[in-house]
Amino acid sequence: MANLALAAILSFTNACGIYASETRTLDFGFGDIALLFFFQLPLFAAALAAFSLTVRYFALKRGRTRFDVLTPRFAPKSIALFAAIMIVCWLPCIIACFPGSINWDTYYQLYQCYPENHPILAVPWVAEGHYTDAYFCDHHPVFTTLVYGGFALTSDALFGNWNPGIFVFCSLQCIAMACSLTGACAYLKSRRAPSVLVFCAYGAACLLPPAAMASFTMVKDSFYTWLFVLLFVAVAEIVLTKGQCLSRRRNLVLLIALLLLLCLTKSTGVYLACATMIVCAFYYRAYWRKWAIALAVPSIVMFVVMPYLVFPVLDVAPGGKQELLGPLFQQTARYVSEHADEITEEEREAIDKVLRYDDLAERYTPFHMDRVKYGWRYGEATEKDLENYYLVWLKEGLKHPKTYLEATWGTCHEFFSSTVYFTETPMQGHMVDQDLDKSWFPSELDGYRASYVGLFKQWEKIPVLNLPICIALYTWWIPLMCLYALRGCIKRYAPVFIPTAFAIFCCLITPAINFRYSYPLALTALLLVAFTGLAIRRSTEGAKSPVPHMKDGRRGPARSK
Protein backbone atom coordinates (compact mmCIF):
# COMPACT_ATOMS: atom_id res chain seq x y z
CA MET A 1 0.00 0.00 0.00
CA ALA A 2 2.85 2.40 0.84
CA ASN A 3 4.43 1.59 -2.50
CA LEU A 4 1.28 2.48 -4.43
CA ALA A 5 0.65 5.66 -2.42
CA LEU A 6 4.16 7.03 -2.96
CA ALA A 7 4.11 5.95 -6.60
CA ALA A 8 0.87 7.90 -7.05
CA ILE A 9 2.44 11.00 -5.46
CA LEU A 10 5.54 10.77 -7.68
CA SER A 11 3.48 10.10 -10.81
CA PHE A 12 1.03 12.93 -10.12
CA THR A 13 3.69 15.56 -9.35
CA ASN A 14 5.76 14.50 -12.35
CA ALA A 15 2.76 14.60 -14.68
CA CYS A 16 1.81 18.07 -13.40
CA GLY A 17 5.40 19.24 -13.71
CA ILE A 18 5.77 17.95 -17.27
CA TYR A 19 2.48 19.51 -18.34
CA ALA A 20 3.33 22.92 -16.85
CA SER A 21 6.90 23.01 -18.15
CA GLU A 22 6.02 21.80 -21.65
CA THR A 23 2.79 23.76 -22.23
CA ARG A 24 3.74 26.79 -20.08
CA THR A 25 0.26 26.87 -18.62
CA LEU A 26 -1.08 26.28 -15.11
CA ASP A 27 -4.78 26.03 -15.84
CA PHE A 28 -5.28 22.30 -16.24
CA GLY A 29 -7.26 19.52 -14.60
CA PHE A 30 -6.72 15.84 -13.96
CA GLY A 31 -8.16 15.00 -17.35
CA ASP A 32 -5.22 16.74 -19.02
CA ILE A 33 -2.65 14.61 -17.20
CA ALA A 34 -4.61 11.38 -16.61
CA LEU A 35 -2.99 9.40 -19.44
CA LEU A 36 0.52 10.36 -18.36
CA PHE A 37 -0.32 9.70 -14.70
CA PHE A 38 -1.57 6.15 -15.26
CA PHE A 39 1.28 5.37 -17.66
CA GLN A 40 3.90 6.44 -15.08
CA LEU A 41 2.22 4.89 -12.04
CA PRO A 42 3.53 1.31 -12.52
CA LEU A 43 6.95 2.66 -13.52
CA PHE A 44 7.31 4.59 -10.27
CA ALA A 45 5.94 1.64 -8.26
CA ALA A 46 8.58 -0.61 -9.83
CA ALA A 47 11.29 2.01 -9.27
CA LEU A 48 10.39 2.28 -5.57
CA ALA A 49 10.50 -1.48 -5.13
CA ALA A 50 13.78 -1.82 -7.04
CA PHE A 51 15.40 1.01 -5.08
CA SER A 52 14.33 -0.46 -1.74
CA LEU A 53 15.54 -3.96 -2.65
CA THR A 54 18.87 -2.66 -3.98
CA VAL A 55 19.64 -0.58 -0.89
CA ARG A 56 18.59 -3.44 1.39
CA TYR A 57 20.77 -5.90 -0.58
CA PHE A 58 23.89 -3.80 -0.10
CA ALA A 59 22.97 -3.02 3.52
CA LEU A 60 22.79 -6.72 4.38
CA LYS A 61 25.94 -7.63 2.49
CA ARG A 62 28.78 -8.44 4.90
CA GLY A 63 32.55 -8.26 4.64
CA ARG A 64 34.94 -5.99 2.78
CA THR A 65 34.40 -5.13 -0.87
CA ARG A 66 36.52 -3.61 -3.62
CA PHE A 67 34.75 -0.30 -2.99
CA ASP A 68 36.43 0.04 0.42
CA VAL A 69 39.68 1.19 -1.21
CA LEU A 70 37.78 3.50 -3.59
CA THR A 71 36.18 5.55 -0.84
CA PRO A 72 37.79 7.88 1.73
CA ARG A 73 38.52 6.89 5.32
CA PHE A 74 37.55 9.19 8.18
CA ALA A 75 41.10 10.48 8.55
CA PRO A 76 42.57 13.88 7.54
CA LYS A 77 45.06 12.51 4.99
CA SER A 78 42.50 10.29 3.29
CA ILE A 79 39.92 13.08 3.16
CA ALA A 80 42.51 15.47 1.73
CA LEU A 81 43.55 12.95 -0.95
CA PHE A 82 40.02 12.16 -2.08
CA ALA A 83 39.03 15.84 -1.94
CA ALA A 84 41.96 16.59 -4.27
CA ILE A 85 40.77 13.86 -6.65
CA MET A 86 37.29 15.40 -6.58
CA ILE A 87 38.67 18.84 -7.48
CA VAL A 88 40.60 17.31 -10.39
CA CYS A 89 37.31 15.83 -11.64
CA TRP A 90 35.80 19.31 -11.42
CA LEU A 91 38.55 20.94 -13.53
CA PRO A 92 36.54 20.97 -16.79
CA CYS A 93 33.84 23.01 -15.03
CA ILE A 94 36.38 25.18 -13.19
CA ILE A 95 38.07 26.08 -16.48
CA ALA A 96 34.71 26.94 -18.05
CA CYS A 97 33.86 29.18 -15.07
CA PHE A 98 37.30 30.80 -14.80
CA PRO A 99 37.91 33.13 -12.99
CA GLY A 100 34.63 32.29 -11.26
CA SER A 101 30.94 32.44 -11.99
CA ILE A 102 28.82 35.15 -10.36
CA ASN A 103 25.16 36.03 -10.83
CA TRP A 104 23.11 39.21 -10.56
CA ASP A 105 22.53 38.86 -6.81
CA THR A 106 26.25 38.68 -6.12
CA TYR A 107 26.91 41.60 -8.45
CA TYR A 108 24.46 43.74 -6.51
CA GLN A 109 26.16 42.79 -3.25
CA LEU A 110 29.52 43.93 -4.65
CA TYR A 111 27.89 47.05 -6.07
CA GLN A 112 26.91 48.14 -2.54
CA CYS A 113 30.54 48.19 -1.44
CA TYR A 114 31.37 51.28 -3.55
CA PRO A 115 30.42 54.64 -1.95
CA GLU A 116 29.89 56.30 -5.33
CA ASN A 117 27.00 53.93 -6.03
CA HIS A 118 24.95 55.25 -3.14
CA PRO A 119 22.11 55.66 -2.37
CA ILE A 120 21.35 51.99 -3.00
CA LEU A 121 18.07 50.20 -3.56
CA ALA A 122 16.60 48.46 -0.53
CA VAL A 123 14.59 46.31 -2.95
CA PRO A 124 16.89 45.59 -5.93
CA TRP A 125 15.79 46.27 -9.50
CA VAL A 126 12.84 48.47 -8.47
CA ALA A 127 13.66 52.15 -8.16
CA GLU A 128 10.18 53.40 -7.22
CA GLY A 129 10.61 54.72 -3.69
CA HIS A 130 12.90 51.90 -2.62
CA TYR A 131 16.13 53.83 -2.13
CA THR A 132 17.76 53.83 1.28
CA ASP A 133 20.38 56.06 2.87
CA ALA A 134 22.00 53.07 4.58
CA TYR A 135 25.41 51.90 3.37
CA PHE A 136 24.36 48.24 3.08
CA CYS A 137 21.08 46.42 2.68
CA ASP A 138 20.29 43.00 4.14
CA HIS A 139 18.15 42.00 1.16
CA HIS A 140 20.99 39.54 0.58
CA PRO A 141 22.69 38.48 3.84
CA VAL A 142 25.07 41.26 4.84
CA PHE A 143 27.60 38.69 6.09
CA THR A 144 28.10 37.36 2.56
CA THR A 145 28.12 40.94 1.22
CA LEU A 146 31.05 41.73 3.52
CA VAL A 147 32.89 38.51 2.61
CA TYR A 148 32.42 38.94 -1.14
CA GLY A 149 33.12 42.66 -0.89
CA GLY A 150 36.37 42.03 0.99
CA PHE A 151 37.70 39.84 -1.82
CA ALA A 152 36.42 42.15 -4.59
CA LEU A 153 37.67 45.44 -3.08
CA THR A 154 41.08 43.98 -2.27
CA SER A 155 41.38 42.66 -5.80
CA ASP A 156 40.21 45.97 -7.27
CA ALA A 157 42.79 47.89 -5.22
CA LEU A 158 45.64 45.58 -6.27
CA PHE A 159 44.73 44.73 -9.88
CA GLY A 160 42.02 47.19 -10.96
CA ASN A 161 39.33 44.52 -11.37
CA TRP A 162 37.52 41.77 -9.45
CA ASN A 163 38.76 38.74 -11.36
CA PRO A 164 41.69 37.75 -9.10
CA GLY A 165 39.56 38.18 -5.98
CA ILE A 166 36.70 36.16 -7.45
CA PHE A 167 39.15 33.42 -8.42
CA VAL A 168 40.70 33.27 -4.95
CA PHE A 169 37.31 33.13 -3.25
CA CYS A 170 35.93 30.49 -5.61
CA SER A 171 39.10 28.42 -5.16
CA LEU A 172 38.71 28.48 -1.39
CA GLN A 173 35.01 27.66 -1.69
CA CYS A 174 35.87 24.82 -4.08
CA ILE A 175 38.24 23.33 -1.49
CA ALA A 176 35.60 23.73 1.25
CA MET A 177 32.95 22.09 -0.93
CA ALA A 178 35.21 19.15 -1.85
CA CYS A 179 36.29 18.62 1.76
CA SER A 180 32.72 18.75 3.09
CA LEU A 181 31.45 16.23 0.52
CA THR A 182 34.46 13.95 0.92
CA GLY A 183 34.28 14.24 4.69
CA ALA A 184 30.59 13.34 4.62
CA CYS A 185 31.34 10.21 2.57
CA ALA A 186 34.20 9.30 4.93
CA TYR A 187 31.94 9.80 7.95
CA LEU A 188 29.23 7.52 6.56
CA LYS A 189 31.84 4.89 5.76
CA SER A 190 33.21 5.11 9.32
CA ARG A 191 29.69 4.44 10.60
CA ARG A 192 29.56 1.30 8.39
CA ALA A 193 27.34 2.55 5.59
CA PRO A 194 27.52 0.16 2.61
CA SER A 195 30.74 0.96 0.73
CA VAL A 196 29.08 0.73 -2.68
CA LEU A 197 26.51 3.37 -1.69
CA VAL A 198 29.25 5.61 -0.28
CA PHE A 199 31.16 5.15 -3.53
CA CYS A 200 28.07 6.15 -5.52
CA ALA A 201 27.69 9.30 -3.42
CA TYR A 202 31.36 10.19 -3.85
CA GLY A 203 31.33 9.41 -7.57
CA ALA A 204 28.21 11.48 -8.17
CA ALA A 205 29.81 14.45 -6.42
CA CYS A 206 32.88 14.07 -8.63
CA LEU A 207 31.18 13.64 -11.99
CA LEU A 208 27.72 15.21 -12.00
CA PRO A 209 27.06 18.92 -12.69
CA PRO A 210 25.61 20.40 -9.47
CA ALA A 211 28.64 20.02 -7.19
CA ALA A 212 31.17 21.32 -9.70
CA MET A 213 29.08 24.34 -10.69
CA ALA A 214 28.18 25.17 -7.08
CA SER A 215 31.80 24.94 -6.01
CA PHE A 216 33.01 27.63 -8.43
CA THR A 217 30.09 30.05 -8.32
CA MET A 218 30.27 33.11 -6.05
CA VAL A 219 26.69 33.17 -4.79
CA LYS A 220 25.13 32.81 -1.34
CA ASP A 221 23.50 29.49 -2.25
CA SER A 222 26.89 27.88 -2.91
CA PHE A 223 28.32 29.23 0.35
CA TYR A 224 25.27 27.86 2.16
CA THR A 225 25.39 24.46 0.42
CA TRP A 226 28.72 23.18 1.72
CA LEU A 227 27.59 24.17 5.21
CA PHE A 228 24.32 22.31 4.59
CA VAL A 229 26.34 19.17 3.82
CA LEU A 230 28.08 19.52 7.20
CA LEU A 231 24.69 19.93 8.89
CA PHE A 232 23.58 16.67 7.30
CA VAL A 233 26.60 14.96 8.88
CA ALA A 234 25.98 16.63 12.24
CA VAL A 235 22.33 15.52 12.35
CA ALA A 236 23.30 11.99 11.26
CA GLU A 237 25.75 11.79 14.17
CA ILE A 238 23.11 13.12 16.56
CA VAL A 239 20.67 10.45 15.43
CA LEU A 240 23.16 7.60 15.55
CA THR A 241 24.32 8.55 19.05
CA LYS A 242 20.80 9.53 20.19
CA GLY A 243 22.13 12.97 21.13
CA GLN A 244 24.99 11.62 23.23
CA CYS A 245 27.61 13.24 20.98
CA LEU A 246 26.62 16.64 22.41
CA SER A 247 27.73 15.58 25.88
CA ARG A 248 31.14 16.85 24.79
CA ARG A 249 31.34 20.64 24.98
CA ARG A 250 33.46 20.86 21.83
CA ASN A 251 30.78 19.17 19.74
CA LEU A 252 28.13 21.56 21.05
CA VAL A 253 30.32 24.57 20.23
CA LEU A 254 30.98 23.25 16.72
CA LEU A 255 27.26 22.65 16.16
CA ILE A 256 26.38 26.19 17.28
CA ALA A 257 29.11 27.64 15.03
CA LEU A 258 27.75 25.67 12.09
CA LEU A 259 24.18 26.80 12.76
CA LEU A 260 25.33 30.42 12.99
CA LEU A 261 27.11 30.21 9.65
CA LEU A 262 24.00 28.71 8.06
CA CYS A 263 21.95 31.58 9.47
CA LEU A 264 24.42 34.22 8.28
CA THR A 265 24.77 32.92 4.73
CA LYS A 266 21.07 32.61 3.84
CA SER A 267 17.99 34.23 5.30
CA THR A 268 16.17 30.90 5.61
CA GLY A 269 19.06 29.40 7.58
CA VAL A 270 17.70 30.52 10.95
CA TYR A 271 14.44 28.65 10.32
CA LEU A 272 16.35 25.53 9.29
CA ALA A 273 18.41 25.76 12.49
CA CYS A 274 15.34 26.22 14.68
CA ALA A 275 13.36 23.43 13.02
CA THR A 276 16.25 20.97 13.30
CA MET A 277 16.97 21.72 16.95
CA ILE A 278 13.29 21.56 17.95
CA VAL A 279 12.85 18.13 16.35
CA CYS A 280 16.07 16.87 17.95
CA ALA A 281 14.93 18.19 21.33
CA PHE A 282 11.66 16.30 20.95
CA TYR A 283 13.46 13.06 20.08
CA TYR A 284 16.33 13.24 22.55
CA ARG A 285 14.84 15.00 25.56
CA ALA A 286 17.58 13.83 27.92
CA TYR A 287 19.82 16.52 26.41
CA TRP A 288 17.22 19.29 26.43
CA ARG A 289 19.68 21.83 27.88
CA LYS A 290 22.02 21.29 24.92
CA TRP A 291 19.16 21.76 22.46
CA ALA A 292 17.98 24.87 24.29
CA ILE A 293 21.46 26.41 23.97
CA ALA A 294 21.82 25.36 20.32
CA LEU A 295 18.40 26.87 19.58
CA ALA A 296 18.82 30.03 21.64
CA VAL A 297 22.21 31.21 20.38
CA PRO A 298 21.38 31.43 16.64
CA SER A 299 17.94 32.86 17.43
CA ILE A 300 19.34 35.59 19.68
CA VAL A 301 22.07 36.44 17.18
CA MET A 302 19.72 36.66 14.19
CA PHE A 303 16.68 38.26 15.84
CA VAL A 304 18.37 40.52 18.43
CA VAL A 305 22.12 41.01 17.95
CA MET A 306 22.11 41.48 14.16
CA PRO A 307 19.15 43.88 13.77
CA TYR A 308 19.61 45.88 16.97
CA LEU A 309 23.40 45.94 17.40
CA VAL A 310 25.24 45.00 14.22
CA PHE A 311 22.98 46.71 11.67
CA PRO A 312 23.16 50.17 13.33
CA VAL A 313 26.94 49.94 13.70
CA LEU A 314 27.50 48.90 10.07
CA ASP A 315 24.67 51.11 8.76
CA VAL A 316 22.63 48.24 7.33
CA ALA A 317 19.01 48.59 6.22
CA PRO A 318 16.76 45.56 6.79
CA GLY A 319 15.87 43.68 3.64
CA GLY A 320 12.10 43.99 3.93
CA LYS A 321 9.37 41.41 4.29
CA GLN A 322 8.73 40.90 0.59
CA GLU A 323 11.02 37.85 0.46
CA LEU A 324 9.21 36.03 3.27
CA LEU A 325 5.77 37.05 2.02
CA GLY A 326 6.52 36.52 -1.68
CA PRO A 327 4.54 33.25 -1.99
CA LEU A 328 1.47 34.93 -0.47
CA PHE A 329 1.86 37.95 -2.77
CA GLN A 330 2.10 35.65 -5.80
CA GLN A 331 -1.11 33.89 -4.80
CA THR A 332 -2.88 37.22 -4.36
CA ALA A 333 -1.63 38.43 -7.75
CA ARG A 334 -2.99 35.34 -9.50
CA TYR A 335 -6.28 35.73 -7.66
CA VAL A 336 -6.52 39.34 -8.83
CA SER A 337 -5.73 38.36 -12.42
CA GLU A 338 -8.25 35.50 -12.41
CA HIS A 339 -11.08 36.71 -10.14
CA ALA A 340 -10.92 40.52 -10.18
CA ASP A 341 -14.71 40.73 -10.55
CA GLU A 342 -15.16 39.01 -7.16
CA ILE A 343 -12.95 41.37 -5.18
CA THR A 344 -14.78 43.83 -2.94
CA GLU A 345 -13.70 47.43 -2.43
CA GLU A 346 -12.62 46.60 1.12
CA GLU A 347 -10.43 43.72 -0.11
CA ARG A 348 -9.00 45.91 -2.86
CA GLU A 349 -8.03 48.59 -0.33
CA ALA A 350 -6.39 46.04 1.97
CA ILE A 351 -4.32 44.63 -0.90
CA ASP A 352 -3.38 48.09 -2.19
CA LYS A 353 -1.90 49.12 1.15
CA VAL A 354 0.59 46.25 0.94
CA LEU A 355 0.98 45.82 -2.83
CA ARG A 356 0.15 48.21 -5.65
CA TYR A 357 -3.28 46.97 -6.70
CA ASP A 358 -3.80 48.98 -9.90
CA ASP A 359 -1.08 47.21 -11.89
CA LEU A 360 -0.90 44.01 -9.83
CA ALA A 361 -2.58 41.84 -12.46
CA GLU A 362 -0.22 43.24 -15.13
CA ARG A 363 2.84 42.55 -12.99
CA TYR A 364 1.81 38.95 -12.39
CA THR A 365 3.86 36.38 -14.30
CA PRO A 366 3.04 32.70 -13.64
CA PHE A 367 6.61 31.45 -13.42
CA HIS A 368 8.35 34.29 -11.57
CA MET A 369 7.25 36.22 -8.49
CA ASP A 370 9.85 39.01 -8.48
CA ARG A 371 7.71 41.54 -10.36
CA VAL A 372 4.92 40.96 -7.84
CA LYS A 373 6.90 41.00 -4.62
CA TYR A 374 8.97 43.99 -5.67
CA GLY A 375 5.74 45.96 -5.78
CA TRP A 376 5.60 45.66 -1.99
CA ARG A 377 5.18 49.06 -0.35
CA TYR A 378 8.58 49.14 1.35
CA GLY A 379 8.57 51.51 4.33
CA GLU A 380 4.88 52.32 3.87
CA ALA A 381 2.89 49.23 4.85
CA THR A 382 2.23 49.09 8.59
CA GLU A 383 1.69 46.07 10.81
CA LYS A 384 -2.03 46.86 10.82
CA ASP A 385 -2.00 46.91 7.01
CA LEU A 386 -0.36 43.50 7.00
CA GLU A 387 -2.90 42.10 9.45
CA ASN A 388 -5.74 43.25 7.18
CA TYR A 389 -3.97 41.78 4.18
CA TYR A 390 -3.54 38.41 5.91
CA LEU A 391 -7.29 38.24 6.55
CA VAL A 392 -8.04 39.04 2.91
CA TRP A 393 -5.46 36.51 1.74
CA LEU A 394 -7.04 33.79 3.89
CA LYS A 395 -10.57 34.66 2.82
CA GLU A 396 -9.73 34.61 -0.89
CA GLY A 397 -7.74 31.39 -0.53
CA LEU A 398 -10.75 29.64 1.02
CA LYS A 399 -12.91 30.79 -1.88
CA HIS A 400 -10.53 29.65 -4.64
CA PRO A 401 -7.84 27.29 -3.23
CA LYS A 402 -7.06 25.96 -6.71
CA THR A 403 -5.93 29.43 -7.76
CA TYR A 404 -3.47 29.54 -4.86
CA LEU A 405 -2.15 26.06 -5.67
CA GLU A 406 -1.64 27.08 -9.30
CA ALA A 407 0.25 30.21 -8.24
CA THR A 408 2.63 28.18 -6.06
CA TRP A 409 3.07 25.43 -8.64
CA GLY A 410 4.00 28.00 -11.28
CA THR A 411 7.22 29.00 -9.53
CA CYS A 412 8.33 25.53 -8.44
CA HIS A 413 7.04 22.94 -10.93
CA GLU A 414 10.36 22.40 -12.71
CA PHE A 415 11.89 21.00 -9.52
CA PHE A 416 9.41 18.12 -9.83
CA SER A 417 9.46 17.49 -13.59
CA SER A 418 11.43 14.75 -15.32
CA THR A 419 11.85 16.92 -18.43
CA VAL A 420 14.01 19.56 -16.68
CA TYR A 421 17.75 19.09 -16.29
CA PHE A 422 20.71 20.71 -14.58
CA THR A 423 22.40 23.07 -17.02
CA GLU A 424 26.05 24.00 -16.90
CA THR A 425 25.99 27.72 -17.71
CA PRO A 426 28.74 29.90 -16.20
CA MET A 427 27.39 33.36 -15.43
CA GLN A 428 28.68 36.92 -15.29
CA GLY A 429 25.59 38.78 -14.10
CA HIS A 430 25.77 42.57 -14.35
CA MET A 431 23.24 45.32 -13.77
CA VAL A 432 22.96 46.63 -17.29
CA ASP A 433 22.12 50.19 -16.21
CA GLN A 434 25.36 50.61 -14.27
CA ASP A 435 28.93 51.21 -15.38
CA LEU A 436 30.61 49.08 -12.72
CA ASP A 437 31.97 46.27 -14.86
CA LYS A 438 34.99 44.77 -13.15
CA SER A 439 34.64 41.05 -13.92
CA TRP A 440 34.50 39.13 -17.16
CA PHE A 441 35.25 35.78 -18.75
CA PRO A 442 38.50 35.71 -20.74
CA SER A 443 37.72 35.68 -24.43
CA GLU A 444 40.41 33.05 -25.03
CA LEU A 445 38.14 30.50 -23.33
CA ASP A 446 34.95 31.41 -25.21
CA GLY A 447 35.22 28.43 -27.55
CA TYR A 448 35.91 25.98 -24.73
CA ARG A 449 33.11 27.43 -22.65
CA ALA A 450 30.60 27.13 -25.49
CA SER A 451 31.63 23.52 -26.13
CA TYR A 452 31.37 22.67 -22.44
CA VAL A 453 27.86 24.12 -22.18
CA GLY A 454 26.89 22.45 -25.47
CA LEU A 455 27.98 19.06 -24.14
CA PHE A 456 25.38 19.20 -21.38
CA LYS A 457 22.75 20.50 -23.79
CA GLN A 458 23.31 17.38 -25.86
CA TRP A 459 23.38 15.13 -22.78
CA GLU A 460 19.92 16.22 -21.71
CA LYS A 461 18.50 15.12 -25.09
CA ILE A 462 19.53 11.46 -24.64
CA PRO A 463 16.62 9.44 -23.19
CA VAL A 464 17.37 7.36 -20.07
CA LEU A 465 21.04 8.42 -20.05
CA ASN A 466 19.92 11.94 -19.10
CA LEU A 467 18.43 10.66 -15.82
CA PRO A 468 21.56 11.52 -13.76
CA ILE A 469 21.13 15.20 -14.62
CA CYS A 470 17.35 15.24 -14.09
CA ILE A 471 16.71 17.78 -11.36
CA ALA A 472 13.64 16.00 -9.93
CA LEU A 473 15.76 12.93 -9.20
CA TYR A 474 17.55 14.80 -6.42
CA THR A 475 14.92 17.28 -5.25
CA TRP A 476 12.01 14.85 -4.97
CA TRP A 477 12.41 11.25 -6.12
CA ILE A 478 15.41 10.13 -4.06
CA PRO A 479 14.14 11.62 -0.75
CA LEU A 480 10.79 9.85 -1.17
CA MET A 481 12.49 6.61 -2.20
CA CYS A 482 14.66 6.75 0.92
CA LEU A 483 11.54 7.26 3.03
CA TYR A 484 10.03 4.19 1.41
CA ALA A 485 13.14 2.08 1.94
CA LEU A 486 13.13 3.05 5.64
CA ARG A 487 9.39 2.53 6.10
CA GLY A 488 9.92 -0.06 8.85
CA CYS A 489 12.15 2.16 10.99
CA ILE A 490 11.47 5.70 9.80
CA LYS A 491 10.37 6.90 13.23
CA ARG A 492 13.80 6.24 14.68
CA TYR A 493 15.72 7.99 11.89
CA ALA A 494 13.24 10.77 11.05
CA PRO A 495 15.42 13.70 12.29
CA VAL A 496 17.92 13.00 9.50
CA PHE A 497 15.21 13.99 7.02
CA ILE A 498 14.57 17.40 8.60
CA PRO A 499 17.22 19.33 6.57
CA THR A 500 16.04 17.56 3.40
CA ALA A 501 12.38 18.30 4.12
CA PHE A 502 13.20 21.94 4.80
CA ALA A 503 15.15 22.22 1.54
CA ILE A 504 12.19 20.72 -0.37
CA PHE A 505 9.89 23.25 1.30
CA CYS A 506 12.21 26.06 0.20
CA CYS A 507 11.94 24.77 -3.39
CA LEU A 508 8.14 24.87 -3.07
CA ILE A 509 8.09 28.54 -2.07
CA THR A 510 10.94 29.61 -4.34
CA PRO A 511 10.51 33.04 -6.00
CA ALA A 512 11.58 31.67 -9.37
CA ILE A 513 12.84 28.48 -10.93
CA ASN A 514 16.58 28.70 -10.46
CA PHE A 515 18.72 25.60 -10.14
CA ARG A 516 20.92 27.10 -7.43
CA TYR A 517 18.00 26.78 -5.02
CA SER A 518 18.27 23.00 -5.36
CA TYR A 519 22.01 22.76 -4.64
CA PRO A 520 21.54 21.53 -1.03
CA LEU A 521 19.26 18.71 -2.18
CA ALA A 522 21.40 17.80 -5.18
CA LEU A 523 24.55 17.46 -3.07
CA THR A 524 23.01 15.52 -0.18
CA ALA A 525 20.61 13.18 -2.05
CA LEU A 526 23.17 10.41 -2.58
CA LEU A 527 24.47 10.91 0.97
CA LEU A 528 20.91 10.29 2.11
CA VAL A 529 20.89 7.04 0.13
CA ALA A 530 24.10 5.91 1.85
CA PHE A 531 22.63 6.82 5.24
CA THR A 532 19.50 4.82 4.36
CA GLY A 533 21.69 1.77 3.77
CA LEU A 534 23.43 2.41 7.09
CA ALA A 535 20.10 2.72 8.93
CA ILE A 536 18.81 -0.54 7.42
CA ARG A 537 22.03 -2.31 8.36
CA ARG A 538 21.82 -1.11 11.97
CA SER A 539 18.13 -1.99 12.22
CA THR A 540 18.63 -5.53 10.94
CA GLU A 541 21.50 -5.98 13.39
CA GLY A 542 19.19 -4.97 16.21
CA ALA A 543 21.18 -1.91 17.18
CA LYS A 544 19.41 -0.56 20.24
CA SER A 545 22.15 1.59 21.71
CA PRO A 546 24.07 4.65 20.58
CA VAL A 547 27.25 4.36 18.57
CA PRO A 548 29.80 3.16 21.15
CA HIS A 549 32.16 5.67 22.69
CA MET A 550 35.54 5.06 24.26
CA LYS A 551 36.14 5.85 27.91
CA ASP A 552 37.88 9.13 27.11
CA GLY A 553 34.86 10.32 25.12
CA ARG A 554 36.22 9.64 21.65
CA ARG A 555 33.93 7.80 19.28
CA GLY A 556 34.82 4.19 18.93
CA PRO A 557 34.29 2.01 15.88
CA ALA A 558 30.83 0.57 15.47
CA ARG A 559 30.71 -3.20 15.85
CA SER A 560 28.06 -5.62 14.78
CA LYS A 561 26.49 -7.70 17.51
Stockholm file with secondary structure:
# STOCKHOLM 1.0

chainA/1-561         MANLALAAILSFTNACGIYASETRTLDFGFGDIALLFFFQLPLFAAALAAFSLTVRYFALKRGRTRFDVLTPRFAPKSIALFAAIMIVCWLPCIIACFPGSINWDTYYQLYQCYPENHPILAVPWVAEGHYTDAYFCDHHPVFTTLVYGGFALTSDALFGNWNPGIFVFCSLQCIAMACSLTGACAYLKSRRAPSVLVFCAYGAACLLPPAAMASFTMVKDSFYTWLFVLLFVAVAEIVLTKGQCLSRRRNLVLLIALLLLLCLTKSTGVYLACATMIVCAFYYRAYWRKWAIALAVPSIVMFVVMPYLVFPVLDVAPGGKQELLGPLFQQTARYVSEHADEITEEEREAIDKVLRYDDLAERYTPFHMDRVKYGWRYGEATEKDLENYYLVWLKEGLKHPKTYLEATWGTCHEFFSSTVYFTETPMQGHMVDQDLDKSWFPSELDGYRASYVGLFKQWEKIPVLNLPICIALYTWWIPLMCLYALRGCIKRYAPVFIPTAFAIFCCLITPAINFRYSYPLALTALLLVAFTGLAIRRSTEGAKSPVPHMKDGRRGPARSK
#=GR chainA/1-561 SS CHHHHHHHHHHHHHHHHHHHHHHCCCCCCHHHHHHHHHHHHHHHHHHHHHHHHHHHHHHHCCSCCGGGGGSCCSSHHHHHHHHHHHHHHHHHHHHHHTTCEECHHHHHHHHHTCGGGCSEESSTTCCSSCEESSSEETTSCHHHHHHHHHHHHHHHHHHSSSHHHHHHHHHHHHHHHHHHHHHHHHHHHHTTCCHHHHHHHHHHHHHSHHHHHHHTEESHHHHHHHHHHHHHHHHHHHHHTTTGGGGSHHHHHHHHHHHHHHHHHCTTHHHHHHHHHHHHHHHCGGGHHHHHHHHHHHHHIIIIIIIIIIHHHHTEECCCSHHHHHHHHHHHHHHHHHHGGGCCHHHHHHHHTTSCSTTHHHHCBTTBCHHHHTTSCTTTCCHHHHHHHHHHHHHHHHHCHHHHHHHHHHHHGGGGCTTCBCCCCCCBCCCTTCCCCCCCCCGGGHHHHHHHHHHHHHHTTSTTTTGGGBHHIIIIIHHHHHHHHTTTTHHHHGGGGHHHHHHHHHHHTCSBCCGGGGHHHHHHHHHHHHHHHHHHHHHHTTCCSCCCBCTTSCBCCCCCC
#=GC SS_cons         CHHHHHHHHHHHHHHHHHHHHHHCCCCCCHHHHHHHHHHHHHHHHHHHHHHHHHHHHHHHCCSCCGGGGGSCCSSHHHHHHHHHHHHHHHHHHHHHHTTCEECHHHHHHHHHTCGGGCSEESSTTCCSSCEESSSEETTSCHHHHHHHHHHHHHHHHHHSSSHHHHHHHHHHHHHHHHHHHHHHHHHHHHTTCCHHHHHHHHHHHHHSHHHHHHHTEESHHHHHHHHHHHHHHHHHHHHHTTTGGGGSHHHHHHHHHHHHHHHHHCTTHHHHHHHHHHHHHHHCGGGHHHHHHHHHHHHHIIIIIIIIIIHHHHTEECCCSHHHHHHHHHHHHHHHHHHGGGCCHHHHHHHHTTSCSTTHHHHCBTTBCHHHHTTSCTTTCCHHHHHHHHHHHHHHHHHCHHHHHHHHHHHHGGGGCTTCBCCCCCCBCCCTTCCCCCCCCCGGGHHHHHHHHHHHHHHTTSTTTTGGGBHHIIIIIHHHHHHHHTTTTHHHHGGGGHHHHHHHHHHHTCSBCCGGGGHHHHHHHHHHHHHHHHHHHHHHTTCCSCCCBCTTSCBCCCCCC
//
